[in-house]
Every structure is written in structure tokens, then in C-alpha cells.
Amino acid sequence: MTESAAVLPPVTAEVAAGALDLLPARLRKRVDGAVAKAAGWPVEATPDGVVVRVAEDTAVTLRVTAGIVADAEDAVCGCLLAPACLHRAAVLSVAPLAVGKAEEAEGAREEQAEEDTEEGTESGQDEPAVPAPAMAGEPALTPAQSTALDALRGAVTAVLVAGASGSGAVHRAELLHAAHSARLAGLHRPAGTAVRIARLLSEARSDDPAFRLAGLSGELAELLDLVRRPAAALSPARRDYRPEGPLRLHGLFTEPVVTASGYAGATVYALAPDGTLRTLSDVAPGGPERALQASGTPVPGGCALGLRELGDGGGVILTAPTVSPDGRIGGGGAVRSVRAAGAGWREAPLAALWERPPAEQLASVLGWLSEPVDARTAGGDLLFLDGVVTGTGFAVTAGPTLRLAAPDERPELPYAENLSLLASRRGLALRLIARVVPDRPDRVRVLAASWTGHDGEPVRADLGLRLLNRSHIPAVPPVPAGLAAPVEEGAPPAFPAELDLLRRTVDRAVAGGRAVSAASADGELPRRLRAVGLTTGARRVEALTDAAADRRHDVLGRLLPADPGGFALAWLAASVYVSAATASLLLAAWTPPDISAN
């Protein structure tokens, strides 16, 4: 039997939430059970959508426009209670939420992140500074905006108190409603974050293997922070595309995109004359096989150059392209393109990307990661690293020794096999494009690599699209230029185990909610945090424990209602501290000793 979530078309947030609104109170209590059943109902494709077979005499029909279910009238059930029926509400709840293609391309990396972390062994680290959010000079909100922010605050707080395991379809609907109201009030940034949280909650409830608890924690922290800071909440969305003059691009690499919400495709990164990165994407509903197909999509403008060809050292000149503020290039009807000379990674202008010290690059990436998702520029999370494969990992030039990890371990994408092959060639000099793993100082996720081949010529490979074999790599790697002595092998850096325990405490609250936080409180953790110098972290744990176990009584001894807002603020403070401490210690781990001593 086909799993519904894998084949149902995306549904807009308003349609999904509206289906639950129609249900009477007695049926709303049964929604979560119906959603669980809906995941197993067979789905049949039709010329204009799909039909979900609930029973022999009952079916839910979904009609799509431009690939999504965009209107409530496009979801119809054949039962007598329709449209206020559980069948329709359950199908729309189990379907993926429709989001923009650009957001999917950007969000794919979040969905592909690892959840588990390894414990470090270092201790005695200096206490990192945690900047306090600015509260002065906040702009005034309109009544509609204030109401929308209050609704978002209440919805996200309810989700955090219940936890991912306790947040059902009703919690998700309340969040989507609040997001819709926020969008109408012009609060695009918090609205977008709320929709992403709703999507992650759906993945968590369906046991989607792509769900990552750390991703949900980050989105919850962002939304709780946004509803407290009107200036940030009022920031405009940055997805609008604007016309731009002739644009010369040098291709860097092509990345396959596969998301848990049913989208797939490819994104090519290229360097513009001003030194900034631009992206061209083809992302649409589909599975991993579509990523390979999309890599052959032509560059807009009629030059017959495929995305993968551009990423593999190609060049192009675009006239009259449209470009978003974050660097994404659109395919407007006026754009024209012609082939141009490309460049190798060791040739100008691309070679300059590898000239910055790794620690300096990391500092820029950490700043990029601290920005809201919709304010990040394309490619701001990329690292450009040189180094040599050793017996303990990959020794980065002027940086740490790291492990090379796969961005995506789906068997359809050859990342893991390729990295295993490269890591087996001790002494092989590599030039890499990678992403940092913020909570794992010992590794990076490698997207593309270059090395010297058998004939002495450089070989460049997109590791998610091209399956390598032993013939691609010399059995005895040549000695890298400028290395007169063997590369010194070192152990990959690690975080204090206590920081990892604190991170798990924060994530455990997201998974199980307030009740689990209170029941699983570790009274020993604050002492351990103080012992390694993380005193602020110790205070954050104690505050979170107290808020979770709040059992205050009035003067007559009666138990007072719990304070969900207090628990949410205590959790947010702990989450912000974990992020700041992780960034500080990660940067210290990547900084060479001679630099950190100055």
C-alpha cells in the first residue's frame, strides 16, 4: 500500500487549517487518530490531482493547480458529513504543506542535518558571552499586528508545552491559523517560521525518517524570539525578484536537493563579478531520482547549457535576469544567456574563495547561521577548505583535523560512497566545498571536491551527483606542492560533554514538552556545567527545571495554574545560550594555537 504523505500533493496552510475549523468539537477530539489512519489509505493519481480511497463507498478527491491544492473547494469528500468530516480533515492534515521552491532549496539542508551528537571530552573552557536581545527603540505595531503576534505567541507556546510528541493536528491548525493572520498583517518572517514549524510537527508525528529534532528546536527558538521583538517581526520578506543588468557567472558546483516534504531538484552555485555567490535552481515535487534529472535543466535564456555543466566549471553571461536579494536567479521571460569561458577552482576568480583562513570563514558562517532563514544570502554557509587525507581524518591547512561526512545518506545519492573512497586515500590532497555541522566540531559535510588525477590534471566532482570509483583517484597520491614534510596528524576537536548534555536537555523539552522536562530533570548537570566553567549554562538549566516543575500554591494552599509563558521563556534562554556557547567553542576549536595565543 502506498503511503499517502509520499504521493499526496502539497496543500496550502490555509486549506489545511480550514479543514479542521469546520469540524465540530466531538470530531476534533478524534482528528489525530484519523490522521494516523489516513497515512495508510491508498492514493490513486488522476489527470487533475489524486483520489484517496477511504472505503469502498467513500473517497477524498484533491484537485491541484500549479502542483498544489490551493483552494478549499479543491478538496472534496464523498461522505454525508462533508465538508465537515474527519476524512477530508485527515487527508489534508497528512498532506505536505506547500511552500515556495526557493524556500525548499534553502530548507533542504536543514532537513538533511544530523540529529545525534557525539560527546566531547574537553573541559575547562572559558564562558562564552551571550548577547542580550535589544529591547529599546522597538517600532509600534498596529492592532492587527499585535493581535497576530499574540496568536503566534500562544500557538508556539502551546506547541512547546505539549512537545512534538503531544502536538497533534489541532496544535498544528492553530499554528497555521496564526501564521495566516500574521501574513495578512504583514508579519511575513514570523508567519514563514510558523509554517515551517507546522511542517516539522507533521513529519515528527508521521515518524518521517528525515525529521530532525534539532531543526524543530531551532525554528521554535526563532519564532519565540521574533514574537518578542517587533522590529524583527516587521522585517519584510526577502523573496521578491528584481531585474538586474548583464551578469557574468563562473560555475562552482551543483548540489542535489531532496526534501522530506516531497520536493526534489538541483541547485548550482556560481560566482558573480562582485565576489558574491548566486544560485540557479530547478526544484519541484518529486523524489531523489528527480535530482539527477533536474541537474540537466538548461540555464534560463536559451544557451543550451545545463545546470550541471555550469556547475562543472562552466561559465555563462545572463542578460536581463531577475535576482532576489538573497542571490537567487529567476527565469523571467526577458532573460537571455550565452555560454562563456569557465574557470577551475585553482584559477581566478574562483581560487580566491580558498584564500581566506578557515577560522575566518567559519566566523562568517556562524554569523550567517545566526540570521533568520529568510534573511540569509545564498552560499553564506559554504566553507572552502584545502588539506590532506590522514589516518585520523582530513587535516585542513591552517585549521583542525576533521572527519568528512555526507550531507545526505539516501542510497540514491552517492555522497557516502564517494566520501568513503576519498577518505581511504591517505596522503591525498583535496580542495573541498563543505558545510559546517554547528554542534559537531569534528566534522564537515562535503558537497564537492577536487584533486590531482592520474594524468596530473585536476579532477572536480559534485559528490552528490557523480559516483566515483578507484580509477578516478591515484593509488599513490602525489605529494602536494609546498609540503616538504609529512602532514602532522591530529585528533578531531570535541566539545565538552557537559555542553552536549545541555543541548540534549533543550531538545528533550521540544520532544516531550513541559511534563517530560520536569520528570527528567538532571540535578547533577548544573554542578557539572559549573565545573567546566559554563556557569551561565548552569543557571539556564536551573531556571528551565524550575519553570517545568512549577507547582506554586496560593495563600490557601491551592495549586495555581501553570505558567506556560514562563516555561517558554526559560526554554528560549537555554536554547539561545546553547547556540551561543556552541558557536564560541566551535570557533575556538578551529582557531590555530598561534592565533588564539595573541
Secondary structure, DSSP 8 states (H G I E B T S, - for coil): ---HHHHS--B-HHHHHHHHHTS-HHHHTTHHHHHHHHTTS-EEEETTEEEEEEETTEEEEEE-BTTBB-SGGGEEE-STTTTSSHHHHHHHHHS-B---HHHHHHHHHHHT-----------------------TT-----HHHHHHHHHHHHHHHHHHHH-TTT--HHHHHHHHHHHHHHHHTT-HHHHHHHHHHHHHHHHHHTT-TT--HHHHHHHHHHHHHHTT-HHHHT-------EE---EEEEEEEEEEEE-TTSEEEEEEEEE-TTS-EEEEEEEEE--HHHHHHHTT-B-TTT---BHHHHHTT-EEEEES-EE-TTSBB---TT-EEEEE----TTSTTGGGGG-S-HHHHHHHHHHHHTS-GGG--TTTTEEEEEEEE-SSSEEETTS-EEEEE-S---TTS-HHHHHHHHHTSTT-EEEEEEEE-TT-TTEEEEEEEEEE-TTS-EEEEETTT----GGGS-SS----TT--S-----------HHHHHHHHHHHHHHHHHHHHHHHT--TTHHHHHHHTT-HHHHHHHHHHHHHHT---B-TTS-B----HHHHHHHHHHHHHHHHHHHHHHHHHHHS-HHHHT-
